[in-house]
């Protein structure tokens, strides 16, 4: 076990000649000295979170490492880490894997890096696997130990920290600098570095935004306008309760149940509670507020779908399908996922906007420059061909 006092251990991976020094730090006065052991220009970072049951994302453990050495910072015992923010400064590069999961909890502990790299984004744009374990195995020949799914479900706030958990946490970061070096070289060789830079900037910006919204409930678009009004009222009530109680919204009332309650509203608190198969004890505490939300939704103005005033026709749907297929062909040609090259949903906005050329079509779809360069011409060819077919049908 590691903790509660800071200590230093040596963990052995496969092969047995490879040694990884891991230091667990739970005292603020020891942070600076511990960071001296990972003093390098490029450093791997990861966060083990303790927010599965909570509304607010928060770190339980922050891992900072280079090959052969890792510092585990106890975010349960230490409230903030301004020393880490100073450590990264403007010159040191922080390498993460899927940074959208980590930037917010890092910021919550006073760590706001100036320079970041993301191995998941790089892998995506190179058409490589995005799972860290698979990526390390295929590119570096490194095989991570342990049951990843079990560790992801583990209680990272529990102390003392088990040695096997420490080894897993360290393994997630110490290879990131070398992995980034390999991926960066491939981005340059393939001419995709500018793609990566644009995606990184967009991902960093989105990572700091609150994306919670009632329209994101799966199946909301299939509800009637009246049912959507009830869904919105229920969602807003659940959101307020979840914030006040620091409960993960889906632990209070799952999105699927929320949607079903909107489609077939209950009349009593007991009916509402029975509709949820889980967490009924917590739900009973707030059933009255949720029933009141149902009634507000019944009386509210219907929530009409936003179409920008455009009425979709069968021809529009055929055009959307043709654009998706052409996008998939381009994506296959460059070896990346079609949804990475261009998600399907934004193409509806492009159709509704009635573009004058291919670049405007891509602009209406919200595509970035690298995507526009690849798609403007082929998508416009499809758009024009479909328009010609329409004219022929109208004659």
N, C-alpha and C positions, 0 to 999 in steps of 0.2 A: 504493500500500500504506500501511496505517496501522500504526505500531509499528516496532520494539519500544519506542521512546521515545514519550511522550505528545506529541500534536501536534493542531493544529486545522486543519480543512479546510472548504471550502464545496462542497456537493454540489448539483447542479441537477436538479430534477424537471421534469415536464411540468405547466404551461407553463414556459418558460425564465425567466420573471420571478420565479418562486418559488424562494427560496434557503433552504437548510437548513444551519445551522451545526452541525457534528458535532465533538465533542472526544473523543478516545480517551485514556483515563487508565490507566496501568499502574504508577503510583507512589502509595503510600498518602498521602504528604504533599501530593499535589495534588488529592485527592478533594474536600475542603471548598471550595477555590476553584472547582473545576469545577462543583460543585452550585449555586453562586451564580448561574450562568447560567440555571438552570431554577427560580428561586425564584418559585413561584406557589402558590395555595391548592389547586389541583387539578393533579396531575402524572401523566402516563402512565408505566407501567413494564412491561417485558417481560423475559423471560429466554431466552437461547439456551443450550440445555443440551448437555452432552457426555457423556450417559449412555446412548446407544443400545446400547453394547456393555457397559455396566457394571451392576452390581446396584444400587448406590446412586445416587440422583438427584443430580446436581451441576451447578452453573452454570458455563458457560464465559465468558459475556458477559452483563452486566446493563445494560439500556438504560433511561435515565431521561430523559423529554423533555416539552416543551411545544411548541406550534406555533412552528416556525422554529428550534428549538434542541434538541439532544439530546446527552447525555453517555453515552459507552460505557465502562463500567467493566470492566477486564480481570480476570475472576475466575480466570484461569490464573496471573497474576503476583501477585495480591493475595488473601490467604487469607480475610480477613474485612473487613466494611465497617460498623463501628459508627457511623461518621460518617453513613452513609445512614440508619441506624436513628434517630439523633438528628435528622436532617433532616426526617423525616416526623413524628416526635413524635406528639402527640395532636391537632393542629389541621389538619395537611395531609392531603388525601385522595389515596390511591394508587389509580389506576384501572388495572385489568388486564383482559385478555380471556381468559376461561377460567382463572381464578385457581387452580383445582385443579392445574394443571400447574406453577405458579410458586411457590406459598407454601412448599413444602418446600425446593426449592433456595435460595430466598431466606433461609429460616431457617438453612440450613446455612452461610450467610455472615454470620450475626449481624444479619439484617434481618427484623424482626418488626413489621410495621405495625399501628397501632391502628385506623386507619380505611381500609377498602378499598371499592372499587366494582367491579362486574364487568359489562362491556358484553355479554358472551355470555349471562349469565343474564337480563339485562334484555331482550335481543332475543328470547330464547326465550319469555318470558312475554308479549311483545307480538305473537307470531306472525310475527316477522321472520326473515330468514336469519341464521344464526349464524356463518357464515364472515366473518372480519374484512374481507377484501377486498371481498366483495359488499355487506356492511353499509355500509362507507365510501362505496362507489360510489352505493348507492341513497339513503342519507340525507344525505350531505355532498357528493356529486359528486366525491369524491376517488378517483383510480385509482392503485393502488400499482404501482410498476414492478417488473420482474424476474419470474423463474420461481420461484414460491413453493415448489413441490415440490422443485426443485433446491436451493434454499437450505436447506430443511428437512433435506435429506440431507447438507449440507455439513459439513465438519470445522470446528467453531467453536472448537476448541482450537488450530488451526494459527495460527502467527504468522510473519511479520506478517499482519495482517488485511487482506484485499483491500478496496479502496475500494468495489466494488459490493456486498460483503457488509455493509460499514458502512452504506451507503445503505439496503439492505433492512432491516437491524436498526433503524435510526432510523425508517424509515417505519412500522414496526409500532407505534410508541408516540406520536409527536408529535401524531397526530390523536385520540388516545384522550380527552383532556379535553373537546374539543368534541363528540365522539361521545357521551360520557356526558351532557353537558348536554342534547343532543337527546333521548336515550333517557329521561333522568330526567323531562323535561317530558312526554313521552308516557306514562310510567308514571302521573304525577299526573293527566293529563287523562283517562286510561282507567280510573282508580280501581284500578289494579293495583300501586300502590306497596307496599302491605302484603304482597301476594303476593311481590314482589321481596325485601322485607326478610326474610321467612321463608325463602325459598329461599337467599338469600345466607348467612344464619346457618347453615343446614344444610350448605351446601357448604363453608364455612370449617371447620366442625367435621370433616366427612369428609376434607378435604384433609390433615389432620394425623394421620389414622388409617392404620394399616397394613392394607390390604384384601386382601393376598395370602392365599389359602386354597386348599387342594387341591380343595375342592368347586366352585371357580370354573372348573376345567378344562372346556372345552366338551365336552359329550358324557358327562360323568361320571355324569349321572343315568340314562343308558341302560345302564350297566354293571351286572353282577350284583353282589350283596353281596360275594362273594369277590374279584371283579375290582376292586371299589372299595377293598378292603383293600390290594391290590397297588399300585393307583394312589396311595393315600395314602403308602405306604412309599416309593415311587419319588419322589413329589413332595417329601417331607420330605428325602430324601437329596440330590436336586437342589438344594433350597433351601439346605441347609447348605453344599454345595460352592460354589454360586454366591456366597454371602455370603463365604466364606473367600477365594475367588479374585477377588472383585469382578467377576463375569461376569454379564451379563444371563441369567436362567434359560433363556429360549427360545433363546439362542445356544448354550448347552450342550446342551440337549435340548428340542426344541419340544414344546409342549403336545399337539399332534396325535400325535406319536410316543410321548409319555408315555402317552397314552390307549390307543394301539394296543398298546404293550408290556404294559399291564395286561390288555387283552382277550386277548392271545395271548403269554404270557410267554416270553422266550427262556431257554434253558438254559445258554448259555455267553456269555462276554464277546464273542467274535467275532460270534455271532448278534446280540447287542444292538447292536454297532457297525454291522453291516450294515443294520439296520433304519432307521437315520438316513441320509438322503441328503446331509446337510450337516454340516460341522464335525466330521468324523470324527477328525481329528488330536487335537483337544481332548477329544473323547469317549473316546478310547482311554486317556487318562490316568486317567480316573475310572470306567472300565467295571467294574472289580472291585467298587467301592463300590456301584455301581448294581445289579449282579447280586446282591450281598448283600442289597440292599433288596428285590429281587424275592422272595428266599427268606423274608425277614422277613414280607413281605406274604402269602405263601402260608400261613405258620404262624399269622398273627394272626387275631383274631376277625373275622368278616365285618363290613363297614361297612354297616349297614342305613340306608336312607334315612329321614330325619326326617320323619315325617308327623304328629307330635303325637298319635299313637294313633288318627288318623282314617283310615278305610278309604274311599278314593275310589270313588264309584259313577258310573254313567252319568248319573244325575240331577245329581250334583255337577258333572260336566263340562258338562252342559247349562246349569246355573246360571252357571257361570264364563263360558261363552260369551255368555250373555245379559247379564251384568254388563259384560263387555268392550264389547259392542255399544252398550249404553246410555251407557257412559262415552265412547265414540267420538262419539256423537251430541252429547253435551254439549260435548265438546272442539271439534267442528266449529262449534257455535253460537257459541263465543267466539273461534274462530280460532287455536287452538294445537294442538300435537301431542298426540294421546291419551296417549302415554307420559309426557308432561310433566304432564298433569292427574292421571294415575294409572297407574303401570306395571301390567302384567297380572299379574305373579307374586304380588304381595301380596294380590290378591283371593282366592287360595287360602286364605290364613290367615284371611281374613274369613269364608269359607264354613265352614272347620273350626271356628271359634270359636262358631258358632251365635248370632249377635248378636240382641239384643232390640229394637234399633231402628237407624235409619240412622246415627246418630252413633257408635254402638258398632261398627257394621260398618266405618265409616271408621277408627275407632281401631284395630280389629284389623288393618286393612290398613296401619297406620302412616302414615296421611295427615296432612298438616299442616292447620292451621285453614282456610286459604284453600281448600284442596281439599275439605275436609269441608263447608264452606258451600255449595259448588257441587254436590257429589255425594251428600250424605246423603239427600236426599229422592228424587231419581230412582233411585238404586241400591236404596233400600229398597222403592220401588214394584215394581221388578223382582223383588227377593227375595221379597216377599209374594206376588206373582202366581205365581211358580214354586212357592211353598209350597202355594198353593191348588190348583194343577194337580196336585201330588203327592197331595194329599188326595183329589181327584177320581179319580185313577188307582187309589188304594187302595180305593175303595168297591166 
